[in-house]
Amino acid sequence: MQRKTMKTVMQGALLLSVASLIAKILSAVYRVPFQNMVGNTGFYVYQQIYPIYGIGMTFALSGLPMFISKLVAESETAQTKLALLSRIFVLLAGFSLLLFLGLQGLAVPIASGMGDPGLAPIIRAVSWMFLFSPFLAISRGYFQGEYDMRPTALSQLVEQTVRVTVILVVAYWAMKHQWNVYRMGTWTMSSAAIAAVFASAVMLYYVRHQHVKFIAAIHQPVDQTYSSLVKRLLIEGGTISLFASMMVLLQLVDSFTVMRGLMIQGLPSLTAKSIKGVYDRGQPLVQLGLVVATSFSSSLLPSLTEALNRGNHRQFVRQANTVVRISVAIATAAAVGLVALMPEVNVLLFGNQQGTGMLSVYVLSIIFATLIMIDNSILQSLNQFAVTIAGLTIGLLVKVVFNQWAVVHFGAIGASWITVVALLVMAGFLRQQLRKEQLRAFKRGFLLKLVLIAVIMLISVRLVIPVGSWLTAAWTPRMAALVEAVLGILVGVIVFMYLALKFKLLTLREWLLLPQADRWLRWFKK
């Protein structure tokens, strides 16, 4: 019976991971055709408000359901589960209603704070999604707590598919009928509420099919009071949700400071909006880089909890250090590879080389964001919630305090550097805390080897690009960029892997933890 339960849990976790991966890729990829259709200014309008959607989405999709599933798993009887969920629903409904009313009523001051009062209707459009968040969080959390990941996985895929479809259809329609960027932005942000309706319909089907009655259990007695639930929601649920939306929080700071900083610098409003739109190109690139970097390591993280549950601290330390080294190696390869190919990637995806410098700096975020996510998972498995919140707060303070100053003095590239510095500070703080737990992942010259390998890879990629340019001299810029990028990726992967094996960056045991490692390791050995 226990084996069957464990098998169900693992299958469910795999299903949810695959659905989450597909949704993340969808969420990153659609922005390329979207930007191509609406241009830099249209992309700026959308991206200014996107962080509000991103934070709400994280709470409803991953942060709160994960916390609620923990409460469900802790409850002993079905009645206790439902009674507990009904109280959490009341709390979340009250909070979501206040958030909705606040965004509706304060849309103009918020838009003015971003330096563009024209954004107010778009803020009001995105606020409607928060009305669906309580039901989505509760229902997803309930089924995850019952080890049934299908409803969450399906609703997640439906939600992202509907949202991306609406956004691209609206962008095409706006381009065809020459809508102004604010009207286009309002309709594209309405996709959040439309997608939430479809996701809620999926969850409602499962709730009715399983005869789950949240509201009927509201008068049932439970051990936890409303005040204790609020405390747990803020500390445990808040920690999970805030770290899941870490990059979006940094983007929210950008929404309030980059545009204003450029205008303080003396740029006209239209020019500042265009530059901010170019700066925002970095976000889908970082998002894709994080998907690549964290997808390999996420499969290794459950073994950490297992080692802790067995009381095997030595195994926990060894596995945690392994996860960190593998994740940072892959993230560095992805980030430096993007830096090396940024001129070609920029032309391929966005049609020109505008902002190549600031995008090259911005994608370095992949390295530190990956390290933070892994360290956060390790610290949370040790129940170190206060430490992770402190690290996040310090990093956000760096971004808030210095971002606008950096933009005024150095232009938009200043915001890129401050993002990287904020993440570096956050990562350094979390690393310091982990050293107290004897978790020292970077030793025996690991970082020096990694930097050396990355620099040689970057130089190798740039040296081979002229070959691609010569082969595609008569082609269109985008087709030429595609060939050059593919050639650069092939050379980058071969050089990085060859040097990583030669310098023994990772042990053989660590290499073999990666998917299909035995096959491609044999090829490289030849």
C-alpha positions as a Python dict, from the first residue, in 0.01 Angstrom:
ca = {
    (1, 'M'): (0, 0, 0),
    (2, 'Q'): (282, 235, 97),
    (3, 'R'): (465, 153, -229),
    (4, 'K'): (149, 229, -427),
    (5, 'T'): (110, 564, -249),
    (6, 'M'): (473, 658, -315),
    (7, 'K'): (433, 559, -681),
    (8, 'T'): (122, 780, -706),
    (9, 'V'): (308, 1072, -545),
    (10, 'M'): (604, 1039, -783),
    (11, 'Q'): (380, 1009, -1089),
    (12, 'G'): (182, 1312, -975),
    (13, 'A'): (496, 1515, -909),
    (14, 'L'): (628, 1425, -1256),
    (15, 'L'): (297, 1522, -1420),
    (16, 'L'): (290, 1857, -1239),
    (17, 'S'): (656, 1924, -1325),
    (18, 'V'): (596, 1854, -1696),
    (19, 'A'): (284, 2075, -1699),
    (20, 'S'): (474, 2351, -1519),
    (21, 'L'): (764, 2325, -1765),
    (22, 'I'): (530, 2348, -2067),
    (23, 'A'): (348, 2645, -1910),
    (24, 'K'): (678, 2827, -1839),
    (25, 'I'): (801, 2771, -2194),
    (26, 'L'): (467, 2896, -2331),
    (27, 'S'): (485, 3199, -2102),
    (28, 'A'): (832, 3289, -2228),
    (29, 'V'): (802, 3204, -2598),
    (30, 'Y'): (480, 3394, -2681),
    (31, 'R'): (647, 3727, -2601),
    (32, 'V'): (868, 3703, -2908),
    (33, 'P'): (588, 3710, -3173),
    (34, 'F'): (396, 3948, -2945),
    (35, 'Q'): (685, 4198, -2940),
    (36, 'N'): (729, 4158, -3315),
    (37, 'M'): (364, 4255, -3370),
    (38, 'V'): (328, 4544, -3121),
    (39, 'G'): (682, 4689, -3133),
    (40, 'N'): (897, 4829, -2853),
    (41, 'T'): (639, 5074, -2718),
    (42, 'G'): (359, 4817, -2722),
    (43, 'F'): (585, 4568, -2547),
    (44, 'Y'): (672, 4835, -2288),
    (45, 'V'): (301, 4893, -2212),
    (46, 'Y'): (240, 4521, -2159),
    (47, 'Q'): (556, 4458, -1956),
    (48, 'Q'): (495, 4755, -1724),
    (49, 'I'): (185, 4582, -1583),
    (50, 'Y'): (296, 4221, -1629),
    (51, 'P'): (462, 4199, -1283),
    (52, 'I'): (123, 4255, -1115),
    (53, 'Y'): (-16, 3959, -1311),
    (54, 'G'): (299, 3755, -1248),
    (55, 'I'): (282, 3796, -870),
    (56, 'G'): (-90, 3712, -858),
    (57, 'M'): (-34, 3413, -1086),
    (58, 'T'): (245, 3276, -867),
    (59, 'F'): (32, 3298, -553),
    (60, 'A'): (-267, 3124, -717),
    (61, 'L'): (-70, 2862, -909),
    (62, 'S'): (227, 2749, -703),
    (63, 'G'): (285, 2933, -375),
    (64, 'L'): (-49, 2908, -195),
    (65, 'P'): (-156, 2568, -339),
    (66, 'M'): (174, 2420, -216),
    (67, 'F'): (114, 2560, 135),
    (68, 'I'): (-254, 2455, 135),
    (69, 'S'): (-162, 2102, 23),
    (70, 'K'): (64, 2081, 328),
    (71, 'L'): (-229, 2175, 555),
    (72, 'V'): (-451, 1917, 384),
    (73, 'A'): (-186, 1646, 430),
    (74, 'E'): (-159, 1735, 801),
    (75, 'S'): (-535, 1703, 860),
    (76, 'E'): (-656, 1367, 994),
    (77, 'T'): (-1017, 1353, 873),
    (78, 'A'): (-1201, 1459, 558),
    (79, 'Q'): (-1427, 1693, 759),
    (80, 'T'): (-1127, 1864, 921),
    (81, 'K'): (-969, 1920, 579),
    (82, 'L'): (-1282, 2079, 436),
    (83, 'A'): (-1343, 2292, 746),
    (84, 'L'): (-984, 2417, 735),
    (85, 'L'): (-1007, 2492, 363),
    (86, 'S'): (-1334, 2683, 407),
    (87, 'R'): (-1165, 2915, 660),
    (88, 'I'): (-863, 2970, 434),
    (89, 'F'): (-1103, 3044, 148),
    (90, 'V'): (-1274, 3314, 357),
    (91, 'L'): (-936, 3472, 438),
    (92, 'L'): (-814, 3459, 79),
    (93, 'A'): (-1146, 3590, -55),
    (94, 'G'): (-1129, 3890, 178),
    (95, 'F'): (-767, 3962, 84),
    (96, 'S'): (-834, 3920, -290),
    (97, 'L'): (-1137, 4150, -275),
    (98, 'L'): (-931, 4420, -101),
    (99, 'L'): (-658, 4379, -364),
    (100, 'F'): (-912, 4402, -647),
    (101, 'L'): (-1075, 4715, -502),
    (102, 'G'): (-733, 4867, -430),
    (103, 'L'): (-612, 4817, -787),
    (104, 'Q'): (-941, 4949, -927),
    (105, 'G'): (-944, 5257, -703),
    (106, 'L'): (-572, 5334, -705),
    (107, 'A'): (-504, 5255, -1073),
    (108, 'V'): (-432, 5620, -1161),
    (109, 'P'): (-187, 5685, -871),
    (110, 'I'): (-10, 5353, -941),
    (111, 'A'): (17, 5436, -1314),
    (112, 'S'): (146, 5785, -1229),
    (113, 'G'): (402, 5624, -996),
    (114, 'M'): (523, 5427, -1299),
    (115, 'G'): (559, 5754, -1488),
    (116, 'D'): (272, 5690, -1731),
    (117, 'P'): (-92, 5771, -1630),
    (118, 'G'): (-210, 5604, -1954),
    (119, 'L'): (-145, 5263, -1790),
    (120, 'A'): (-443, 5300, -1550),
    (121, 'P'): (-699, 5105, -1763),
    (122, 'I'): (-451, 4819, -1801),
    (123, 'I'): (-406, 4798, -1423),
    (124, 'R'): (-786, 4781, -1383),
    (125, 'A'): (-803, 4508, -1650),
    (126, 'V'): (-551, 4283, -1474),
    (127, 'S'): (-716, 4332, -1132),
    (128, 'W'): (-1014, 4110, -1227),
    (129, 'M'): (-797, 3797, -1216),
    (130, 'F'): (-757, 3833, -837),
    (131, 'L'): (-1127, 3755, -787),
    (132, 'F'): (-1063, 3401, -915),
    (133, 'S'): (-744, 3342, -714),
    (134, 'P'): (-903, 3217, -386),
    (135, 'F'): (-1100, 2935, -553),
    (136, 'L'): (-806, 2836, -774),
    (137, 'A'): (-561, 2829, -482),
    (138, 'I'): (-797, 2634, -252),
    (139, 'S'): (-906, 2375, -510),
    (140, 'R'): (-553, 2319, -643),
    (141, 'G'): (-416, 2293, -290),
    (142, 'Y'): (-684, 2042, -189),
    (143, 'F'): (-617, 1803, -478),
    (144, 'Q'): (-238, 1833, -439),
    (145, 'G'): (-280, 1750, -70),
    (146, 'E'): (-471, 1438, -179),
    (147, 'Y'): (-179, 1349, -413),
    (148, 'D'): (-394, 1406, -724),
    (149, 'M'): (-196, 1644, -945),
    (150, 'R'): (-412, 1605, -1257),
    (151, 'P'): (-654, 1893, -1184),
    (152, 'T'): (-372, 2141, -1114),
    (153, 'A'): (-171, 2028, -1417),
    (154, 'L'): (-467, 2046, -1656),
    (155, 'S'): (-593, 2380, -1524),
    (156, 'Q'): (-242, 2523, -1551),
    (157, 'L'): (-207, 2417, -1914),
    (158, 'V'): (-558, 2540, -2001),
    (159, 'E'): (-493, 2873, -1829),
    (160, 'Q'): (-166, 2942, -2009),
    (161, 'T'): (-292, 2822, -2346),
    (162, 'V'): (-603, 3043, -2329),
    (163, 'R'): (-405, 3345, -2207),
    (164, 'V'): (-136, 3317, -2474),
    (165, 'T'): (-398, 3264, -2748),
    (166, 'V'): (-597, 3572, -2639),
    (167, 'I'): (-280, 3786, -2620),
    (168, 'L'): (-159, 3691, -2969),
    (169, 'V'): (-506, 3728, -3127),
    (170, 'V'): (-548, 4072, -2966),
    (171, 'A'): (-197, 4176, -3077),
    (172, 'Y'): (-272, 4071, -3435),
    (173, 'W'): (-611, 4247, -3430),
    (174, 'A'): (-458, 4563, -3280),
    (175, 'M'): (-187, 4567, -3546),
    (176, 'K'): (-443, 4508, -3825),
    (177, 'H'): (-679, 4782, -3703),
    (178, 'Q'): (-409, 5023, -3580),
    (179, 'W'): (-521, 5041, -3218),
    (180, 'N'): (-321, 5264, -2987),
    (181, 'V'): (-85, 5079, -2753),
    (182, 'Y'): (-295, 5144, -2439),
    (183, 'R'): (-611, 4997, -2589),
    (184, 'M'): (-408, 4698, -2703),
    (185, 'G'): (-254, 4666, -2354),
    (186, 'T'): (-595, 4674, -2183),
    (187, 'W'): (-728, 4392, -2398),
    (188, 'T'): (-412, 4179, -2371),
    (189, 'M'): (-417, 4210, -1991),
    (190, 'S'): (-783, 4108, -1990),
    (191, 'S'): (-647, 3769, -2099),
    (192, 'A'): (-552, 3707, -1734),
    (193, 'A'): (-915, 3716, -1618),
    (194, 'I'): (-1041, 3524, -1925),
    (195, 'A'): (-781, 3250, -1865),
    (196, 'A'): (-872, 3241, -1494),
    (197, 'V'): (-1237, 3173, -1590),
    (198, 'F'): (-1132, 2870, -1798),
    (199, 'A'): (-894, 2744, -1526),
    (200, 'S'): (-1172, 2784, -1267),
    (201, 'A'): (-1409, 2586, -1491),
    (202, 'V'): (-1157, 2299, -1500),
    (203, 'M'): (-1118, 2302, -1121),
    (204, 'L'): (-1496, 2333, -1070),
    (205, 'Y'): (-1548, 2020, -1280),
    (206, 'Y'): (-1311, 1821, -1057),
    (207, 'V'): (-1461, 1968, -738),
    (208, 'R'): (-1814, 1872, -842),
    (209, 'H'): (-1703, 1533, -977),
    (210, 'Q'): (-1532, 1447, -646),
    (211, 'H'): (-1823, 1598, -443),
    (212, 'V'): (-1589, 1830, -252),
    (213, 'K'): (-1797, 2079, -50),
    (214, 'F'): (-1576, 2357, 85),
    (215, 'I'): (-1845, 2603, 188),
    (216, 'A'): (-2071, 2347, 358),
    (217, 'A'): (-1794, 2270, 609),
    (218, 'I'): (-1746, 2631, 725),
    (219, 'H'): (-1927, 2573, 1057),
    (220, 'Q'): (-1733, 2256, 1139),
    (221, 'P'): (-1494, 2295, 1438),
    (222, 'V'): (-1116, 2297, 1372),
    (223, 'D'): (-811, 2324, 1595),
    (224, 'Q'): (-662, 2629, 1419),
    (225, 'T'): (-810, 2975, 1471),
    (226, 'Y'): (-834, 3243, 1202),
    (227, 'S'): (-542, 3432, 1361),
    (228, 'S'): (-315, 3123, 1358),
    (229, 'L'): (-410, 3054, 996),
    (230, 'V'): (-331, 3413, 900),
    (231, 'K'): (10, 3379, 1065),
    (232, 'R'): (86, 3054, 881),
    (233, 'L'): (-41, 3197, 553),
    (234, 'L'): (189, 3496, 585),
    (235, 'I'): (500, 3309, 702),
    (236, 'E'): (490, 2972, 523),
    (237, 'G'): (263, 3046, 226),
    (238, 'G'): (413, 3393, 182),
    (239, 'T'): (772, 3262, 180),
    (240, 'I'): (700, 3001, -87),
    (241, 'S'): (504, 3249, -300),
    (242, 'L'): (751, 3538, -272),
    (243, 'F'): (1050, 3326, -372),
    (244, 'A'): (854, 3175, -662),
    (245, 'S'): (790, 3532, -784),
    (246, 'M'): (1141, 3665, -710),
    (247, 'M'): (1223, 3775, -1066),
    (248, 'V'): (876, 3927, -1108),
    (249, 'L'): (927, 4136, -793),
    (250, 'L'): (1250, 4273, -939),
    (251, 'Q'): (1060, 4351, -1261),
    (252, 'L'): (798, 4535, -1055),
    (253, 'V'): (1073, 4763, -920),
    (254, 'D'): (1180, 4821, -1284),
    (255, 'S'): (822, 4921, -1371),
    (256, 'F'): (837, 5204, -1115),
    (257, 'T'): (1195, 5318, -1174),
    (258, 'V'): (1334, 5256, -1525),
    (259, 'M'): (1088, 5474, -1719),
    (260, 'R'): (1104, 5752, -1457),
    (261, 'G'): (1486, 5733, -1446),
    (262, 'L'): (1513, 5767, -1824),
    (263, 'M'): (1285, 6072, -1819),
    (264, 'I'): (1483, 6230, -1532),
    (265, 'Q'): (1790, 6172, -1749),
    (266, 'G'): (1625, 6405, -2002),
    (267, 'L'): (1486, 6164, -2261),
    (268, 'P'): (1148, 6238, -2425),
    (269, 'S'): (858, 6020, -2303),
    (270, 'L'): (824, 5827, -2632),
    (271, 'T'): (1198, 5750, -2647),
    (272, 'A'): (1198, 5636, -2282),
    (273, 'K'): (905, 5401, -2349),
    (274, 'S'): (1082, 5250, -2649),
    (275, 'I'): (1405, 5194, -2452),
    (276, 'K'): (1209, 5032, -2167),
    (277, 'G'): (1046, 4804, -2426),
    (278, 'V'): (1392, 4701, -2550),
    (279, 'Y'): (1510, 4645, -2190),
    (280, 'D'): (1210, 4416, -2132),
    (281, 'R'): (1333, 4182, -2407),
    (282, 'G'): (1565, 4036, -2145),
    (283, 'Q'): (1282, 3890, -1936),
    (284, 'P'): (1175, 3605, -2167),
    (285, 'L'): (1542, 3522, -2226),
    (286, 'V'): (1606, 3493, -1851),
    (287, 'Q'): (1283, 3297, -1805),
    (288, 'L'): (1388, 3041, -2067),
    (289, 'G'): (1737, 3021, -1920),
    (290, 'L'): (1593, 2951, -1575),
    (291, 'V'): (1367, 2678, -1715),
    (292, 'V'): (1670, 2506, -1868),
    (293, 'A'): (1887, 2548, -1559),
    (294, 'T'): (1633, 2446, -1294),
    (295, 'S'): (1460, 2162, -1484),
    (296, 'F'): (1770, 1942, -1446),
    (297, 'S'): (1809, 2006, -1075),
    (298, 'S'): (1442, 1996, -971),
    (299, 'S'): (1436, 1618, -1025),
    (300, 'L'): (1718, 1583, -770),
    (301, 'L'): (1559, 1794, -493),
    (302, 'P'): (1307, 1533, -360),
    (303, 'S'): (1601, 1314, -257),
    (304, 'L'): (1705, 1588, -13),
    (305, 'T'): (1381, 1560, 182),
    (306, 'E'): (1413, 1182, 181),
    (307, 'A'): (1765, 1203, 326),
    (308, 'L'): (1645, 1441, 600),
    (309, 'N'): (1349, 1219, 687),
    (310, 'R'): (1588, 927, 733),
    (311, 'G'): (1805, 1138, 962),
    (312, 'N'): (2102, 1096, 729),
    (313, 'H'): (2258, 1444, 752),
    (314, 'R'): (2578, 1340, 575),
    (315, 'Q'): (2386, 1217, 270),
    (316, 'F'): (2174, 1535, 277),
    (317, 'V'): (2486, 1756, 270),
    (318, 'R'): (2645, 1555, -14),
    (319, 'Q'): (2329, 1559, -227),
    (320, 'A'): (2260, 1928, -161),
    (321, 'N'): (2613, 2022, -268),
    (322, 'T'): (2575, 1808, -581),
    (323, 'V'): (2248, 1981, -678),
    (324, 'V'): (2409, 2323, -632),
    (325, 'R'): (2718, 2241, -840),
    (326, 'I'): (2521, 2088, -1127),
    (327, 'S'): (2267, 2374, -1131),
    (328, 'V'): (2530, 2650, -1127),
    (329, 'A'): (2735, 2478, -1399),
    (330, 'I'): (2433, 2449, -1631),
    (331, 'A'): (2311, 2802, -1549),
    (332, 'T'): (2655, 2949, -1620),
    (333, 'A'): (2675, 2767, -1953),
    (334, 'A'): (2327, 2894, -2048),
    (335, 'A'): (2393, 3255, -1937),
    (336, 'V'): (2740, 3291, -2091),
    (337, 'G'): (2617, 3118, -2407),
    (338, 'L'): (2342, 3380, -2435),
    (339, 'V'): (2595, 3660, -2379),
    (340, 'A'): (2816, 3518, -2655),
    (341, 'L'): (2523, 3493, -2898),
    (342, 'M'): (2327, 3801, -2789),
    (343, 'P'): (2375, 4001, -3114),
    (344, 'E'): (2248, 3704, -3318),
    (345, 'V'): (1969, 3612, -3070),
    (346, 'N'): (1851, 3974, -3065),
    (347, 'V'): (1824, 3986, -3445),
    (348, 'L'): (1669, 3639, -3465),
    (349, 'L'): (1397, 3702, -3205),
    (350, 'F'): (1339, 4078, -3219),
    (351, 'G'): (1459, 4183, -3565),
    (352, 'N'): (1748, 4413, -3465),
    (353, 'Q'): (2046, 4453, -3231),
    (354, 'Q'): (1898, 4727, -3012),
    (355, 'G'): (1999, 4694, -2646),
    (356, 'T'): (2244, 4408, -2701),
    (357, 'G'): (2474, 4542, -2426),
    (358, 'M'): (2210, 4578, -2155),
    (359, 'L'): (2051, 4243, -2248),
    (360, 'S'): (2393, 4073, -2223),
    (361, 'V'): (2428, 4204, -1868),
    (362, 'Y'): (2067, 4119, -1777),
    (363, 'V'): (2093, 3749, -1874),
    (364, 'L'): (2375, 3702, -1620),
    (365, 'S'): (2083, 3700, -1375),
    (366, 'I'): (2025, 3336, -1477),
    (367, 'I'): (2334, 3223, -1282),
    (368, 'F'): (2247, 3390, -951),
    (369, 'A'): (1870, 3336, -976),
    (370, 'T'): (1928, 2962, -1026),
    (371, 'L'): (2160, 2948, -724),
    (372, 'I'): (1904, 3138, -513),
    (373, 'M'): (1619, 2904, -612),
    (374, 'I'): (1820, 2593, -525),
    (375, 'D'): (1952, 2741, -197),
    (376, 'N'): (1599, 2847, -106),
    (377, 'S'): (1471, 2492, -160),
    (378, 'I'): (1751, 2354, 59),
    (379, 'L'): (1687, 2608, 336),
    (380, 'Q'): (1312, 2545, 329),
    (381, 'S'): (1373, 2171, 361),
    (382, 'L'): (1558, 2267, 683),
    (383, 'N'): (1259, 2487, 786),
    (384, 'Q'): (1474, 2801, 765),
    (385, 'F'): (1189, 3026, 646),
    (386, 'A'): (1308, 3339, 828),
    (387, 'V'): (1652, 3316, 665),
    (388, 'T'): (1510, 3292, 313),
    (389, 'I'): (1278, 3591, 371),
    (390, 'A'): (1571, 3793, 507),
    (391, 'G'): (1776, 3712, 196),
    (392, 'L'): (1493, 3810, -38),
    (393, 'T'): (1433, 4134, 154),
    (394, 'I'): (1801, 4234, 136),
    (395, 'G'): (1813, 4171, -239),
    (396, 'L'): (1493, 4367, -302),
    (397, 'L'): (1621, 4658, -91),
    (398, 'V'): (1934, 4677, -308),
    (399, 'K'): (1714, 4691, -620),
    (400, 'V'): (1471, 4948, -474),
    (401, 'V'): (1741, 5179, -334),
    (402, 'F'): (1982, 5185, -629),
    (403, 'N'): (1777, 5112, -944),
    (404, 'Q'): (1652, 5459, -1037),
    (405, 'W'): (1988, 5616, -945),
    (406, 'A'): (2166, 5369, -1176),
    (407, 'V'): (1926, 5441, -1465),
    (408, 'V'): (1967, 5820, -1425),
    (409, 'H'): (2348, 5791, -1428),
    (410, 'F'): (2409, 5504, -1671),
    (411, 'G'): (2087, 5456, -1869),
    (412, 'A'): (1884, 5134, -1887),
    (413, 'I'): (2199, 4921, -1862),
    (414, 'G'): (2223, 5049, -1505),
    (415, 'A'): (1900, 4863, -1421),
    (416, 'S'): (2049, 4545, -1571),
    (417, 'W'): (2356, 4575, -1349),
    (418, 'I'): (2152, 4647, -1036),
    (419, 'T'): (1937, 4338, -1103),
    (420, 'V'): (2252, 4125, -1124),
    (421, 'V'): (2403, 4288, -812),
    (422, 'A'): (2078, 4245, -613),
    (423, 'L'): (2068, 3874, -701),
    (424, 'L'): (2440, 3838, -621),
    (425, 'V'): (2385, 3992, -275),
    (426, 'M'): (2086, 3765, -216),
    (427, 'A'): (2277, 3456, -329),
    (428, 'G'): (2577, 3550, -112),
    (429, 'F'): (2357, 3589, 195),
    (430, 'L'): (2189, 3250, 146),
    (431, 'R'): (2525, 3081, 77),
    (432, 'Q'): (2661, 3223, 403),
    (433, 'Q'): (2367, 3077, 595),
    (434, 'L'): (2416, 2737, 432),
    (435, 'R'): (2782, 2729, 532),
    (436, 'K'): (2660, 2717, 891),
    (437, 'E'): (2494, 2386, 797),
    (438, 'Q'): (2827, 2258, 659),
    (439, 'L'): (2701, 2304, 303),
    (440, 'R'): (3008, 2417, 111),
    (441, 'A'): (2935, 2336, -252),
    (442, 'F'): (3213, 2550, -405),
    (443, 'K'): (3552, 2413, -315),
    (444, 'R'): (3866, 2268, -475),
    (445, 'G'): (3879, 2547, -734),
    (446, 'F'): (3527, 2480, -870),
    (447, 'L'): (3442, 2848, -934),
    (448, 'L'): (3782, 2925, -1091),
    (449, 'K'): (3748, 2628, -1327),
    (450, 'L'): (3390, 2730, -1413),
    (451, 'V'): (3486, 3090, -1494),
    (452, 'L'): (3782, 2977, -1706),
    (453, 'I'): (3567, 2726, -1900),
    (454, 'A'): (3292, 2986, -1954),
    (455, 'V'): (3539, 3249, -2085),
    (456, 'I'): (3701, 3001, -2328),
    (457, 'M'): (3354, 2895, -2445),
    (458, 'L'): (3252, 3259, -2503),
    (459, 'I'): (3568, 3331, -2706),
    (460, 'S'): (3524, 3009, -2909),
    (461, 'V'): (3163, 3097, -2996),
    (462, 'R'): (3254, 3450, -3106),
    (463, 'L'): (3543, 3316, -3319),
    (464, 'V'): (3312, 3081, -3512),
    (465, 'I'): (3043, 3345, -3585),
    (466, 'P'): (3231, 3495, -3886),
    (467, 'V'): (3219, 3147, -4046),
    (468, 'G'): (2839, 3154, -4016),
    (469, 'S'): (2832, 3512, -4153),
    (470, 'W'): (3037, 3404, -4454),
    (471, 'L'): (2809, 3106, -4523),
    (472, 'T'): (2493, 3322, -4503),
    (473, 'A'): (2617, 3641, -4671),
    (474, 'A'): (2327, 3653, -4919),
    (475, 'W'): (2053, 3553, -4672),
    (476, 'T'): (1801, 3769, -4487),
    (477, 'P'): (1928, 3902, -4149),
    (478, 'R'): (1699, 3673, -3948),
    (479, 'M'): (1784, 3354, -4140),
    (480, 'A'): (2155, 3440, -4117),
    (481, 'A'): (2118, 3498, -3741),
    (482, 'L'): (1947, 3159, -3707),
    (483, 'V'): (2233, 2973, -3876),
    (484, 'E'): (2493, 3169, -3676),
    (485, 'A'): (2309, 3098, -3349),
    (486, 'V'): (2279, 2725, -3421),
    (487, 'L'): (2648, 2706, -3516),
    (488, 'G'): (2740, 2901, -3202),
    (489, 'I'): (2529, 2673, -2979),
    (490, 'L'): (2691, 2359, -3122),
    (491, 'V'): (3042, 2497, -3071),
    (492, 'G'): (2954, 2630, -2724),
    (493, 'V'): (2813, 2296, -2603),
    (494, 'I'): (3107, 2095, -2739),
    (495, 'V'): (3370, 2332, -2595),
    (496, 'F'): (3199, 2359, -2255),
    (497, 'M'): (3150, 1983, -2218),
    (498, 'Y'): (3501, 1899, -2338),
    (499, 'L'): (3666, 2143, -2097),
    (500, 'A'): (3433, 2052, -1808),
    (501, 'L'): (3534, 1686, -1846),
    (502, 'K'): (3902, 1768, -1899),
    (503, 'F'): (3924, 1996, -1593),
    (504, 'K'): (3702, 1758, -1388),
    (505, 'L'): (3452, 2033, -1306),
    (506, 'L'): (3209, 1767, -1177),
    (507, 'T'): (3277, 1415, -1054),
    (508, 'L'): (3172, 1115, -1264),
    (509, 'R'): (2900, 1037, -1009),
    (510, 'E'): (2761, 1392, -1050),
    (511, 'W'): (2766, 1371, -1432),
    (512, 'L'): (2576, 1040, -1421),
    (513, 'L'): (2288, 1205, -1232),
    (514, 'L'): (2197, 1401, -1547),
    (515, 'P'): (1946, 1255, -1798),
    (516, 'Q'): (2098, 1011, -2052),
    (517, 'A'): (2444, 1099, -1916),
    (518, 'D'): (2601, 760, -1984),
    (519, 'R'): (2528, 793, -2358),
    (520, 'W'): (2667, 1140, -2424),
    (521, 'L'): (2956, 1097, -2179),
    (522, 'R'): (3067, 795, -2383),
    (523, 'W'): (3055, 1008, -2699),
    (524, 'F'): (3266, 1286, -2543),
    (525, 'K'): (3518, 1035, -2408),
    (526, 'K'): (3578, 920, -2765),
}
